[in-house]
Amino acid sequence: MKIQLCFKEFYSGASAGDKCTLFSDRNLINRRNVTAEVDSAVNPCRKFFELEVQARLIAAAMEVLGMKSLTDIPTANRIPDGLQSESKANQKLYLRKVASLVVDKYVIQHEHLETLLAKILSIEEHQVEIAREQRDDGRFVCHFPGCDKSFAYNGKRLRDHEAQHNPPVQNPETTPPATTEVANQETSKSLERDDMYSYQCSFLQFAMIIINFFDSIREGDGKRTVRCWKFVLPYLRNDKGSTKYALEALGLLFQVNATLSPRDGHRLVWNRTTSLRPGHNIPLDLLMEFFNKLIKEVRRKLGPNATNQKCITRHCNAIGVNKAVLDNFDDECSIIRRSGKHVMRSSRADLERIVGELLSQRAFLWTPGRTYHYFHNINSSLLEDFDLQDLFRWIDRHKKNIELGRRAR
């Protein structure tokens, strides 16, 4: 579902001419098994998605380190002398430092974050200034000299009344000065957009959440998985075609934090995956698919008894024991089964080609004036124009519906 949303936003056959996009990279490495219909080719699309994320992380790290090729020596944030001989803890500290620089610059994007915070602070300060103009009884007074008219709200009726005076009262508070200045800065910056840079930042921001989601499932970290659902929720709400997925994500958060008992909520968080081997957990629904496949094989071997419902029920009840016996038998006989994961010899070569394309096009260097044909004027984040107040109203509405028992979600 999450990869499908990512392909919906960043993958299109019409973007073949736009360099450093998913479809352009797909043509570059000739991955013809990757399609826009993710459901029809899940594994190829997932492998291609992970390859694209790895390539962009490498290219972004090389930009931060001041490297022009994979064989160059870093010129910025250089590796300290003697780091190879130090402990792994110190090496991890340096790696964490470089990773944080990449995340801060291309994923979190501190410039946009500071602009957003400045806008929020200016609005809050302006609201405080307006509150000071209220009387002790909480009513708002007219700003025209000599007029003692007051209103219960600082709204349209007050502004219409002030506009009837001669001369009309100017209302600078309708648009805070700081907000106007920030808006002017954003407008001037929008005239010098860089679609290629914005595309990479927007893709990385959403893709890193998906990668974190997959890693939390592999590690069996249920708490981190629920936290990832919380981060994915605004993206699902912002996408008009993912309403049902957004409701399911919201329903999961409701169950964990409110509707279920603490005991059941704990079970829901930590009983979502199963461990086949350390660090390679899989979701329970995927394990159920494996069991279904095994039952189908058993049914084919039963012959005439395949139509006997009692026989099928007995095999279903013993599916866990039967699978353990079969696995032990295969281990004792040294039978190696194919895992289903296709190891492509050209994966490293494909990764190097994509990284080389990103570096040659300077995709992670802000260059005003670069435009895309299909992804024209793309935002640097899928949530850049997201209405946060609408999300709060949507959550409150469904909280009320659950409280009244109107619907399940």
C-alpha positions in Angstrom: 0.0 0.0 0.0 2.7 2.5 1.0 4.9 1.7 -2.0 1.8 2.0 -4.2 1.2 5.5 -2.9 4.9 6.3 -3.5 4.7 5.1 -7.1 1.4 7.1 -7.5 3.1 10.3 -6.5 6.6 9.9 -8.1 6.3 7.3 -10.9 4.7 8.0 -14.3 5.4 7.0 -17.9 5.0 10.6 -19.0 8.1 11.6 -16.9 10.5 9.6 -19.1 12.2 12.9 -20.2 12.6 14.1 -16.7 16.1 13.1 -15.5 16.6 11.6 -12.1 13.0 10.5 -11.7 11.8 6.9 -10.9 10.7 6.2 -14.5 13.8 7.7 -16.0 16.0 5.6 -13.7 13.8 2.5 -14.6 14.7 3.1 -18.3 18.3 3.8 -17.4 18.9 0.4 -15.8 16.3 -1.4 -18.0 14.1 -2.7 -15.3 11.2 -3.7 -17.5 9.5 -5.8 -14.8 8.7 -2.6 -12.8 5.3 -1.2 -13.6 3.0 1.5 -12.3 0.6 -1.2 -11.2 2.4 -2.2 -8.0 -0.1 -4.9 -7.1 0.8 -6.9 -10.3 4.5 -6.8 -9.6 5.0 -6.4 -5.9 8.5 -7.9 -5.5 10.1 -6.2 -8.5 8.6 -2.8 -7.6 9.8 -3.2 -3.9 13.3 -4.1 -5.0 13.4 -1.2 -7.4 12.1 1.2 -4.7 14.8 0.1 -2.2 17.4 0.5 -4.9 16.2 4.0 -5.7 16.3 5.0 -2.0 19.9 3.5 -1.6 21.1 5.4 -4.6 19.7 8.7 -3.4 21.1 8.3 0.1 24.5 7.6 -1.4 24.3 10.6 -3.7 23.1 12.8 -0.9 25.9 11.6 1.4 28.5 12.3 -1.3 27.2 15.8 -1.7 27.5 16.4 2.0 31.0 15.0 2.0 32.0 16.9 -1.0 32.7 13.9 -3.2 32.3 14.0 -7.0 32.7 10.3 -7.6 32.6 7.0 -5.6 36.4 6.9 -5.6 37.0 10.5 -4.4 38.2 11.4 -1.0 35.8 13.5 1.1 36.7 17.2 1.1 33.9 18.3 3.6 33.2 16.7 6.9 36.3 14.6 6.4 36.9 11.3 8.1 39.1 11.9 11.1 42.6 10.4 10.9 42.9 7.1 12.6 39.2 6.4 12.7 39.6 3.0 11.2 41.7 1.9 14.1 39.3 3.2 16.7 36.4 1.4 18.3 33.2 0.7 16.5 31.4 3.1 18.9 33.5 6.0 17.7 33.0 4.9 14.1 29.3 4.8 14.6 29.4 8.3 16.0 30.9 9.6 12.8 28.5 7.7 10.7 25.6 9.0 12.7 27.0 12.6 12.3 27.1 12.2 8.5 23.6 10.6 8.4 22.1 13.4 10.5 23.5 16.0 8.1 21.9 14.2 5.2 18.5 13.9 7.0 18.6 17.5 8.2 19.4 18.9 4.8 17.3 16.7 2.5 14.6 15.1 4.6 13.7 17.4 7.4 14.8 20.5 5.4 15.6 22.9 8.2 15.0 26.0 5.9 11.4 25.0 5.3 11.0 24.1 8.9 12.3 27.4 10.1 10.0 29.2 7.7 7.0 27.2 9.0 7.9 27.9 12.6 8.3 31.6 11.9 4.9 31.7 10.3 3.3 29.9 13.3 5.0 32.2 15.8 4.0 35.3 13.9 0.4 34.2 13.9 0.5 33.4 17.6 2.1 36.7 18.5 -0.5 38.5 16.4 -3.3 36.7 18.1 -1.8 37.8 21.5 -1.8 41.4 20.2 -5.4 41.2 19.2 -6.4 39.7 22.5 -4.9 42.8 24.3 -7.4 45.0 22.5 -10.3 43.3 24.2 -12.1 44.9 27.0 -12.3 43.4 30.5 -15.6 41.8 29.6 -14.1 40.1 26.5 -15.7 42.2 23.8 -13.8 43.7 20.9 -14.0 47.5 20.5 -14.2 49.5 17.2 -10.9 51.1 16.3 -12.5 54.3 15.0 -11.7 57.3 17.3 -14.8 58.2 19.3 -16.8 55.0 18.5 -17.8 53.0 21.5 -19.4 50.2 19.6 -18.2 46.7 20.7 -18.6 43.2 19.3 -18.5 39.7 20.8 -16.2 38.4 18.2 -13.3 39.8 16.1 -14.9 38.7 12.9 -16.7 39.9 9.8 -19.3 42.1 11.6 -16.6 44.1 13.3 -14.7 44.6 10.0 -17.9 45.6 8.2 -18.7 48.1 10.9 -15.3 49.7 10.7 -15.5 49.9 6.9 -18.6 52.1 7.2 -16.8 54.9 9.0 -15.4 57.9 7.1 -12.6 57.3 6.5 -12.8 53.5 6.8 -10.6 51.9 9.5 -7.6 50.1 8.2 -7.2 46.6 9.6 -3.5 45.6 9.6 -4.3 42.7 11.9 -6.1 40.8 9.1 -2.7 39.8 7.8 0.2 39.7 10.3 3.2 41.6 9.0 5.6 38.7 9.7 3.3 36.4 7.8 3.2 38.8 4.8 7.0 39.0 4.8 7.3 35.2 4.9 4.7 34.9 2.1 6.6 37.4 0.0 9.8 35.5 0.5 8.1 32.2 -0.5 6.7 33.9 -3.6 10.0 35.2 -4.7 11.6 31.8 -4.1 8.8 30.1 -6.1 9.9 32.1 -9.1 13.3 30.4 -8.9 12.2 26.8 -8.3 14.3 23.7 -8.9 12.0 20.8 -9.8 14.8 18.2 -9.8 16.0 19.2 -6.3 12.5 19.4 -4.9 11.6 16.0 -6.4 14.6 14.3 -4.7 13.8 15.9 -1.3 10.1 15.1 -1.5 10.8 11.5 -2.5 13.4 10.9 0.2 11.1 12.4 2.9 8.3 9.9 2.2 10.6 7.0 1.2 12.5 7.1 4.5 9.3 6.6 6.4 8.5 3.5 4.3 12.0 2.2 4.8 11.7 2.8 8.6 8.4 0.9 8.4 9.9 -2.1 6.7 12.8 -2.1 9.2 10.5 -2.0 12.2 8.7 -5.1 10.9 11.9 -7.0 10.3 13.1 -6.2 13.8 9.7 -7.0 15.4 9.5 -3.5 16.9 5.8 -3.1 17.3 6.0 0.3 19.0 8.0 1.7 16.2 5.6 0.2 13.7 2.7 2.0 15.3 4.7 5.2 15.4 5.4 4.8 11.6 1.6 4.5 11.1 1.2 7.8 12.9 3.7 9.4 10.5 2.1 7.9 7.5 -1.4 9.0 8.5 -1.0 12.6 7.1 0.2 11.3 3.8 -2.8 9.0 3.5 -5.2 11.7 4.5 -3.6 14.1 2.0 -4.0 11.6 -0.8 -7.6 11.7 -1.8 -7.5 8.1 -3.1 -6.4 6.5 0.2 -9.4 7.4 2.4 -10.0 3.8 3.5 -6.3 3.3 4.4 -6.3 6.6 6.3 -9.4 5.4 8.3 -7.7 2.1 9.1 -4.5 3.9 10.2 -6.6 6.2 12.4 -8.6 3.2 13.7 -5.4 1.4 14.7 -4.2 4.5 16.7 -7.7 4.7 18.4 -7.5 1.1 19.4 -3.9 1.3 20.8 -4.5 4.6 22.7 -8.1 4.6 23.7 -10.7 2.0 22.7 -8.9 -1.2 23.8 -7.9 -2.1 27.3 -4.2 -1.7 28.2 -3.7 -5.4 28.0 -5.3 -5.8 24.5 -3.6 -2.6 23.3 -0.2 -4.1 24.3 -1.0 -7.3 22.5 -2.1 -5.4 19.4 1.2 -3.5 19.3 3.6 -6.4 20.0 1.7 -9.3 18.3 1.9 -8.1 14.7 4.9 -10.0 13.5 6.5 -13.5 13.8 10.1 -14.4 13.9 11.4 -16.9 11.4 15.0 -16.0 12.2 16.6 -13.1 14.1 16.2 -9.8 12.4 14.0 -11.2 9.7 10.5 -11.0 11.1 7.5 -11.1 8.8 3.9 -9.9 9.3 1.4 -12.4 10.6 -0.8 -12.0 7.6 2.1 -13.0 5.4 2.7 -16.1 7.6 -1.0 -16.9 7.1 -0.4 -16.8 3.3 2.4 -19.3 3.8 0.1 -21.6 5.7 -2.6 -21.3 3.1 0.0 -22.3 0.4 0.9 -25.3 2.5 -2.7 -26.3 3.0 -3.3 -26.2 -0.8 -0.3 -28.5 -1.3 -1.7 -30.9 1.3 -5.1 -30.8 -0.4 -3.6 -31.7 -3.8 -1.9 -34.7 -2.2 -5.0 -36.0 -0.5 -6.7 -37.2 -3.7 -10.3 -38.3 -3.1 -10.2 -37.1 0.5 -9.7 -33.5 -0.6 -13.4 -33.1 -0.5 -13.7 -34.4 3.0 -14.2 -31.3 5.2 -13.3 -33.1 8.4 -10.0 -34.3 6.9 -9.2 -30.7 5.8 -10.0 -29.4 9.3 -7.7 -31.9 11.0 -4.8 -30.8 8.7 -5.6 -27.1 9.4 -5.5 -27.7 13.1 -2.1 -29.5 12.8 -0.6 -27.1 10.3 1.9 -25.6 12.8 3.2 -29.0 13.9 3.3 -30.3 10.3 5.3 -27.3 9.1 7.8 -27.8 11.9 8.2 -31.5 11.0 8.7 -30.7 7.3 11.3 -28.0 8.1 13.2 -30.4 10.4 13.1 -33.1 7.8 14.5 -30.7 5.2 17.3 -29.6 7.6 18.3 -33.2 8.4 18.4 -34.1 4.7 20.2 -30.9 3.8 17.5 -29.9 1.3 18.0 -26.3 0.3 14.8 -24.6 -0.8 14.8 -21.5 -3.0 13.9 -18.5 -0.9 12.1 -16.7 -3.7 14.5 -13.8 -3.5 16.2 -13.3 -6.9 19.7 -12.0 -6.5 20.6 -9.9 -9.5 24.2 -9.8 -10.4 23.7 -6.3 -11.9 22.2 -4.8 -8.8 25.5 -3.2 -7.8 26.1 -2.0 -11.4 22.5 -0.6 -11.5 23.1 1.2 -8.2 26.3 2.7 -9.5 24.6 3.9 -12.7 21.8 5.6 -10.8 24.3 7.2 -8.4 26.4 8.4 -11.4 23.3 9.9 -13.0 22.3 11.7 -9.9 25.9 13.1 -9.5 26.2 14.1 -13.1 22.9 15.9 -13.1 23.8 17.5 -9.7 20.3 16.5 -8.4 21.1 17.2 -4.8 22.5 20.7 -5.4 20.0 23.6 -5.4 20.1 25.0 -9.0 17.3 27.6 -9.6 15.7 27.4 -13.0 15.7 23.6 -13.5 12.2 22.5 -14.5 10.5 19.2 -15.2 8.0 18.6 -17.9 5.7 16.2 -16.0 6.6 17.1 -12.4 6.4 20.8 -13.0 6.5 23.0 -9.9 6.6 19.9 -7.6 6.8 20.7 -3.9 9.8 19.7 -1.8 7.3 17.8 0.4 4.1 16.0 -0.2 2.7 17.8 2.9 3.8 21.3 1.9 0.2 22.4 1.2 -1.4 20.1 3.7 -4.2 21.6 5.8 -3.3 20.5 9.3 -6.5 22.0 10.8 -8.5 19.9 8.4 -6.7 16.8 9.8 -7.6 17.8 13.3 -11.3 18.3 12.4 -11.3 15.0 10.6 -9.9 13.2 13.7 -12.3 14.9 16.0 -15.2 14.0 13.8 -14.3 10.3 13.9 -13.7 10.4 17.6 -17.2 11.7 18.0 -18.6 9.0 15.7 -16.9 6.3 17.7 -18.1 7.8 21.0 -21.7 7.8 19.7 -21.4 4.4 18.2 -22.3 5.5 14.7 -19.7 3.5 12.8 -16.8 1.2 13.4 -14.2 3.7 12.1 
